[in-house]
Amino acid sequence: MGRYDVIEVESVDHQQRQLDGHTVLVTGGTGAAIGSGVCTAVHEAGARLVVNGLSQNEVQATVSRYPGSVGVVADVSKPDEVERMFAEASRLAGPLTGLVNNAGVGLVRPMTEVTEVQFDHVVGIDYRGVWLTSRAFARDVVARGGTGAIVNVSSVHAAQAVGPYGVYASAKAAVEGLTRGFAVDLGPSGVRCNAIAPGYVPTDPTLRRPGMRVPDAEWLALHTGSEQALPRVIEPIDCGWAVAFLLSDHSRCITGQVLTVDAGLTARLYNADTSERLAARRGTAHGEASS
């Protein structure tokens, strides 16, 4: 090929919605935070939505908000339920082209005080569940000779530690390793695998259920104004838009990557208060040196 030869490339139709013609399963889609944003974005992007959750009532309530969607109740930490979930999803909605591993649980407890039961519960859902569902999805897509995309929901905790979230953070770090592993193994088959790593995302106030933790307004204002580079609250839909992009053909050459959705939280070395004190100190030192 000469230096100035023209090559033809397959184009993406930017007039269509990102996910027209796609069918996407979202685990933990009944959630009131990231799960709700993912379901909304995927549905609005044109995909047929398959919602997974642990409760039939919550699944039905979520499905009712997205016309044309279907729901499947299953525990992603249990292999037999995962296999049944994929069989039921395919029966109800047809072949899946996308999987979003959003189901997860947290744990706020010092590493030395975590029990074996607590450890197994977090790792069983946050890590093993991601592996089980990704494996089932990949096997189905490859067997059909199709293509597909997986998006895992990680966290900023995966890369930067804060006590006492150690077990949760380590499970999310494992998810990011899993993301790269699936990306490499499945690439030749036309299946991509990426992840998003959100910062703090409050629950959607319109979807909060009794017993859900409500973020402290004072803490949230301090966090967004001092810890993040962008002083705005990260909403569930912000994560949803990132997921929809990674599921779509607009990201067809992106795999094995983690897209951080944190309003610049992890870009900062110091928070705003510390940065201002350091700037003032440098200014004083500079003035003294100049006088």
ZAMARGU-4260 file (C-alpha; in steps of 0.2 Angstrom, whole numbers, plus 5000, padded with zeros to 4 digits):
<rodrens>
0) 5000/5000/5000 | 5007/5017/4995 | 5009/5031/5007 | 4993/5041/5001 | 4982/5026/4996
5) 4964/5028/5001 | 4957/5013/5012 | 4939/5010/5014 | 4932/5008/5031 | 4916/5002/5038
10) 4906/5017/5044 | 4895/5019/5059 | 4877/5026/5056 | 4877/5041/5067 | 4859/5045/5063
15) 4853/5029/5072 | 4852/5028/5091 | 4867/5020/5098 | 4859/5004/5103 | 4846/5001/5090
20) 4844/4983/5086 | 4853/4978/5102 | 4847/4967/5117 | 4855/4971/5133 | 4854/4962/5150
25) 4858/4973/5165 | 4861/4963/5181 | 4856/4972/5197 | 4845/4983/5186 | 4832/4986/5200
30) 4844/4997/5209 | 4840/5015/5213 | 4858/5022/5209 | 4869/5016/5195 | 4857/5003/5190
35) 4843/5015/5186 | 4855/5026/5176 | 4861/5011/5166 | 4843/5005/5162 | 4837/5022/5157
40) 4852/5026/5146 | 4852/5009/5137 | 4833/5010/5134 | 4834/5028/5128 | 4848/5022/5116
45) 4836/5010/5108 | 4841/4993/5115 | 4829/4980/5121 | 4831/4979/5139 | 4832/4964/5150
50) 4832/4968/5169 | 4839/4957/5182 | 4836/4958/5201 | 4833/4947/5216 | 4815/4952/5219
55) 4800/4948/5207 | 4791/4964/5214 | 4806/4975/5211 | 4810/4968/5194 | 4791/4970/5188
60) 4792/4988/5195 | 4808/4992/5185 | 4801/4984/5169 | 4785/4994/5170 | 4796/5010/5168
65) 4803/5004/5151 | 4791/4999/5138 | 4796/4983/5128 | 4808/4977/5142 | 4807/4961/5151
70) 4814/4955/5168 | 4822/4939/5175 | 4824/4936/5194 | 4841/4927/5198 | 4855/4928/5210
75) 4871/4931/5200 | 4882/4922/5213 | 4874/4905/5210 | 4879/4896/5194 | 4862/4887/5191
80) 4853/4903/5192 | 4864/4912/5180 | 4862/4898/5167 | 4843/4899/5170 | 4844/4918/5168
85) 4852/4918/5151 | 4841/4904/5145 | 4825/4914/5151 | 4832/4931/5144 | 4835/4923/5127
90) 4818/4915/5127 | 4809/4932/5131 | 4820/4944/5121 | 4830/4935/5109 | 4849/4933/5107
95) 4858/4945/5119 | 4871/4957/5111 | 4876/4966/5127 | 4879/4962/5146 | 4881/4975/5160
100) 4887/4968/5176 | 4880/4980/5188 | 4874/4969/5202 | 4885/4971/5218 | 4885/4974/5237
105) 4896/4984/5248 | 4904/4982/5265 | 4911/4995/5277 | 4921/4986/5289 | 4940/4985/5294
110) 4949/4971/5285 | 4954/4963/5301 | 4936/4963/5307 | 4928/4955/5292 | 4921/4938/5294
115) 4923/4923/5282 | 4904/4924/5278 | 4905/4943/5275 | 4920/4940/5264 | 4912/4926/5254
120) 4896/4936/5252 | 4905/4952/5244 | 4917/4942/5233 | 4903/4930/5228 | 4893/4944/5221
125) 4905/4957/5216 | 4918/4946/5208 | 4912/4928/5206 | 4896/4934/5200 | 4904/4945/5186
130) 4914/4930/5181 | 4899/4918/5180 | 4888/4930/5170 | 4902/4935/5158 | 4906/4917/5155
135) 4888/4913/5151 | 4886/4928/5140 | 4902/4925/5131 | 4899/4906/5128 | 4882/4910/5121
140) 4888/4924/5109 | 4903/4914/5103 | 4892/4898/5100 | 4880/4909/5089 | 4895/4916/5080
145) 4889/4933/5084 | 4897/4949/5092 | 4894/4957/5108 | 4900/4968/5122 | 4902/4967/5141
150) 4903/4982/5153 | 4907/4979/5171 | 4904/4991/5185 | 4919/4994/5195 | 4923/5008/5207
155) 4936/5021/5210 | 4939/5011/5226 | 4948/4998/5215 | 4963/5009/5213 | 4963/5020/5228
160) 4960/5014/5246 | 4950/5022/5259 | 4946/5013/5275 | 4936/5003/5280 | 4931/4998/5262
165) 4946/4985/5259 | 4936/4970/5255 | 4924/4979/5243 | 4939/4988/5235 | 4949/4972/5232
170) 4934/4964/5224 | 4932/4979/5212 | 4951/4978/5208 | 4948/4960/5204 | 4934/4965/5192
175) 4946/4976/5183 | 4958/4962/5181 | 4944/4951/5175 | 4939/4964/5162 | 4956/4964/5154
180) 4956/4945/5155 | 4940/4943/5146 | 4945/4957/5133 | 4960/4947/5128 | 4952/4930/5128
185) 4936/4935/5118 | 4944/4948/5106 | 4947/4936/5092 | 4928/4931/5094 | 4922/4948/5092
190) 4917/4951/5110 | 4923/4967/5119 | 4924/4969/5138 | 4926/4986/5147 | 4922/4993/5163
195) 4917/5009/5171 | 4923/5015/5188 | 4911/5028/5196 | 4914/5039/5210 | 4901/5043/5223
200) 4884/5042/5215 | 4869/5046/5226 | 4853/5036/5223 | 4839/5043/5213 | 4827/5051/5225
205) 4812/5046/5215 | 4817/5028/5217 | 4822/5027/5235 | 4814/5013/5245 | 4811/5012/5263
210) 4828/5008/5272 | 4839/5015/5259 | 4853/5026/5265 | 4850/5045/5261 | 4867/5054/5258
215) 4871/5068/5270 | 4868/5084/5261 | 4883/5093/5270 | 4895/5079/5266 | 4889/5078/5248
220) 4892/5097/5246 | 4909/5095/5254 | 4914/5080/5243 | 4909/5088/5227 | 4916/5105/5230
225) 4932/5100/5238 | 4937/5082/5233 | 4931/5082/5215 | 4938/5093/5201 | 4921/5096/5194
230) 4910/5103/5208 | 4894/5093/5203 | 4885/5078/5209 | 4887/5062/5198 | 4870/5056/5193
235) 4865/5039/5189 | 4862/5044/5171 | 4880/5050/5169 | 4886/5032/5172 | 4872/5025/5161
240) 4878/5036/5146 | 4896/5029/5148 | 4889/5012/5148 | 4879/5015/5133 | 4894/5021/5124
245) 4904/5006/5128 | 4890/4994/5122 | 4888/5003/5106 | 4898/5002/5089 | 4904/5020/5093
250) 4917/5011/5104 | 4920/4996/5093 | 4939/4997/5094 | 4939/5000/5113 | 4941/4984/5124
255) 4950/4980/5140 | 4948/4998/5147 | 4941/5006/5162 | 4932/5022/5160 | 4932/5032/5176
260) 4916/5042/5179 | 4921/5052/5195 | 4920/5071/5190 | 4939/5071/5192 | 4940/5064/5209
265) 4955/5053/5205 | 4964/5066/5195 | 4968/5077/5210 | 4983/5074/5221 | 4976/5085/5235
270) 4958/5091/5239 | 4954/5109/5236 | 4957/5115/5254 | 4974/5107/5254 | 4978/5114/5237
275) 4974/5132/5243 | 4985/5130/5258 | 4999/5124/5248 | 4997/5138/5235 | 4997/5151/5249
280) 5012/5143/5256 | 5021/5143/5240 | 5016/5161/5237 | 5023/5167/5254 | 5039/5157/5251
285) 5041/5165/5234 | 5038/5183/5241 | 5051/5180/5254 | 5063/5174/5242 | 5060/5189/5231
290) 5061/5202/5244
</rodrens>
